[in-house]
Amino acid sequence: MEYFRLVHNHHKKVSYQNKTIQWQPPPNGFFKLNTDHAYDENSKAGGGGGLIRNHNGDWITGYTIYNYTHSSTHMEILAFYNGLRLALNHKLAPLIVEINSQVLSQLLSSNNLAFSHMLMDCRNLLEKLGSPQVGHIFREANAVADKLACYGKGRDP
């Protein structure tokens, strides 16, 4: 019976909805940090980048980094850490953080031993920044941070 239901139920109508995906500014009085990374598995060259904008969408500050590293995840964490450090150094709070890495989102809420020291450093910075919300966004809404990361990967140290 289960087989019959599965085989003969494949004519259901599926509806799709187009949705525009774009960066959204933070609420009035907040800053928003977006970070991303770029990584070349063959050369082990990585780049990171990010920017902080205000509630009007105005660029406040940004950064790029270049590093040889052993993994894409390592580069993603480095980019995230550098963005948090930049926000703290410039006293840009209250802060909302957006990343497009589900891996990093999961690592931040786990006790992964492979990156434990780096993740602890990130958590400490988050705490110093008032424990801002870290949200996941689609890559399309993180385009500026992506371009900065690609630029960072493309330059020599």
C-alpha positions as CSV (number, residue, x, y, z in Angstrom):
1,M,0.0,0.0,0.0
2,E,2.8,2.4,0.9
3,Y,4.4,1.7,-2.5
4,F,1.2,2.4,-4.3
5,R,0.7,5.7,-2.5
6,L,4.2,6.9,-3.2
7,V,4.2,5.9,-6.9
8,H,0.8,7.3,-7.7
9,N,1.1,10.5,-5.7
10,H,3.8,12.1,-7.9
11,H,1.3,14.3,-9.8
12,K,0.9,16.9,-7.0
13,K,1.2,20.5,-8.1
14,V,4.2,22.3,-6.8
15,S,4.0,26.0,-6.5
16,Y,7.1,28.2,-6.5
17,Q,7.4,31.7,-5.3
18,N,10.1,34.1,-6.5
19,K,11.7,36.0,-3.7
20,T,14.2,38.8,-4.0
21,I,17.2,38.1,-1.8
22,Q,19.2,41.2,-0.8
23,W,21.0,42.6,2.2
24,Q,18.8,44.3,4.7
25,P,20.0,47.1,7.0
26,P,19.9,46.7,10.8
27,P,17.4,48.4,13.0
28,N,17.9,52.1,13.8
29,G,20.8,52.5,16.2
30,F,22.4,49.1,15.4
31,F,25.4,48.2,13.2
32,K,25.6,45.1,11.0
33,L,28.7,43.0,10.4
34,N,28.8,40.7,7.3
35,T,31.8,38.4,6.8
36,D,32.8,35.8,4.2
37,H,35.8,33.9,3.0
38,A,37.3,32.6,-0.2
39,Y,39.6,29.6,-0.4
40,D,41.6,27.7,-3.1
41,E,42.0,24.1,-2.2
42,N,44.9,23.6,-4.6
43,S,47.1,26.5,-3.5
44,K,45.8,26.6,0.1
45,A,45.5,30.4,-0.3
46,G,42.6,32.0,1.5
47,G,41.0,35.3,1.8
48,G,38.6,36.8,4.2
49,G,36.6,40.0,4.2
50,G,33.9,41.8,5.8
51,L,32.3,45.1,6.4
52,I,30.2,46.9,9.0
53,R,27.3,49.2,8.0
54,N,24.9,51.3,9.9
55,H,21.1,51.4,9.9
56,N,21.1,53.5,6.7
57,G,23.3,51.0,4.9
58,D,26.3,53.3,5.1
59,W,29.8,51.7,5.0
60,I,31.4,52.3,8.4
61,T,34.5,50.2,8.1
62,G,35.7,47.0,6.3
63,Y,38.7,44.7,6.0
64,T,40.3,42.0,3.8
65,I,42.8,39.4,5.0
66,Y,45.1,37.0,3.2
67,N,46.4,33.7,4.6
68,Y,47.7,30.3,3.7
69,T,45.6,27.8,5.6
70,H,44.7,24.2,5.7
71,S,41.0,24.4,5.1
72,S,38.1,26.4,4.0
73,T,36.5,26.2,7.4
74,H,39.7,27.6,9.0
75,M,39.6,30.5,6.7
76,E,35.9,31.1,7.4
77,I,36.7,31.3,11.1
78,L,39.6,33.7,10.6
79,A,37.4,36.0,8.5
80,F,34.7,35.9,11.2
81,Y,37.2,36.5,14.0
82,N,38.8,39.5,12.2
83,G,35.3,41.1,11.7
84,L,34.5,40.7,15.4
85,R,37.8,42.2,16.4
86,L,37.2,45.1,14.0
87,A,33.8,45.8,15.6
88,L,35.2,45.7,19.1
89,N,38.2,47.9,18.2
90,H,35.9,50.5,16.8
91,K,33.3,50.1,19.6
92,L,30.6,49.4,17.0
93,A,27.7,48.1,19.2
94,P,24.9,47.1,19.4
95,L,25.8,44.8,16.6
96,I,24.1,42.2,14.4
97,V,26.3,39.6,12.7
98,E,25.4,37.9,9.4
99,I,27.3,35.0,7.8
100,N,26.5,32.8,4.9
101,S,28.3,29.7,6.3
102,Q,26.0,27.1,7.8
103,V,29.2,25.2,8.9
104,L,30.4,28.2,10.9
105,S,26.9,28.7,12.4
106,Q,26.9,25.1,13.6
107,L,30.5,25.3,14.9
108,L,29.6,28.3,17.0
109,S,27.0,26.4,18.8
110,S,29.0,23.2,19.2
111,N,32.1,22.0,21.1
112,N,34.1,21.0,18.0
113,L,37.6,20.1,19.1
114,A,39.3,20.7,15.8
115,F,38.8,24.5,16.0
116,S,38.2,24.8,19.7
117,H,40.8,27.6,20.4
118,M,39.7,29.7,17.5
119,L,36.0,29.3,18.3
120,M,36.6,30.1,21.9
121,D,38.3,33.3,20.8
122,C,35.3,34.2,18.6
123,R,32.9,33.4,21.5
124,N,34.9,35.7,23.8
125,L,34.8,38.5,21.3
126,L,31.0,38.0,20.9
127,E,30.6,38.3,24.6
128,K,32.7,41.5,24.8
129,L,30.4,42.9,22.0
130,G,27.3,42.2,24.1
131,S,26.5,38.7,22.7
132,P,25.1,39.9,19.4
133,Q,22.8,37.8,17.3
134,V,24.7,35.8,14.7
135,G,22.4,35.0,11.8
136,H,22.7,32.9,8.7
137,I,21.9,34.6,5.3
138,F,22.0,33.6,1.7
139,R,25.1,34.2,-0.3
140,E,23.2,36.6,-2.5
141,A,22.6,38.9,0.4
142,N,26.3,38.8,1.4
143,A,27.7,39.9,-1.9
144,V,29.9,42.8,-0.7
145,A,31.6,40.6,2.0
146,D,32.1,37.9,-0.7
147,K,33.8,40.4,-3.0
148,L,36.1,41.6,-0.2
149,A,37.0,38.0,0.6
150,C,37.8,37.2,-3.1
151,Y,39.9,40.4,-3.2
152,G,41.7,39.3,0.0
153,K,42.5,35.8,-1.5
154,G,43.8,37.4,-4.7
155,R,46.5,39.6,-3.2
156,D,49.9,38.5,-1.9
157,P,50.8,38.8,1.8
